Amino acid sequence: QQQVKQSPQSLIVQKGGISIINCAYENTAFDYFPWYQQFPGKGPALLIAIRPDVSEKKEGRFTISFNKSAKQFSLHIMDSQPGDSATYFCAASRTGGGADGLTFGKGTHLIIQP
Amino acid sequence: DAGVIQSPRHEVTEMGQEVTLRCKPISGHDYLFWYRQTMMRGLELLIYFNNNVPIDDSGMPEDRFSAKMPNASFSTLKIQPSEPRDSAVYFCASSSTNTYEQYFGPGTRLTVT
């Protein structure tokens, strides 16, 4: 059972455009939703994270939008740059009672064309 | 801080051999996680520790896999005997109770022939 579904699998965006990646989760116990960026040969790097008590969080060019009723969240990359070309993973976990392991989406391979 | 440190970065071994992967978490972090990444299954949690105690090992594939955390600054993941289907990139991550943010190491790429 895939608890976090991520789409699209791959995405091509022109430089300066907006990249949008979507995720949906099933487990209503999840209360922590991070996004990771991974370059080839490297470990996933934490980009930005959100909790269900807010509907949006922005850090620089990266924004998470969260819809608790629909159990969906998305990553928006504004003014996309070639250096943003990487694989992006959404994830979810429970934090009540302490940290828990992350359940990851399958990833989105993002290419920003110059 | 040096971040999460993993060794070796690459490991090539023959089927049936024992493999030991090592991890040093970020100083002060009280959670340590082991993940595996493959093309087929993506990133999946294997096991995690809190204050050196294993909390959830339900993701460990089978008895051939074992993990230990003898102290706050060191953990091992052992595969004995190894099989070709164990070929993957194994990541270690650590976090603090205060933030829940997990920071990943560079990974160990394991190839079992």
Interface residues (C-beta under 8 A of the other chain):
Chain A: Y32 P34 Y36 K42 G43 P44 A45 L46 A49 F89 S93 T95 G98 A99 D100 G101 L102 T103 F104 G105 K106 G107
Chain B: V4 Y31 F33 Y35 G42 L43 E44 L45 Y48 N50 I55 D56 G59 F91 A93 S95 T97 Y100 E101 Q102 Y103 F104 G105 P106 G107
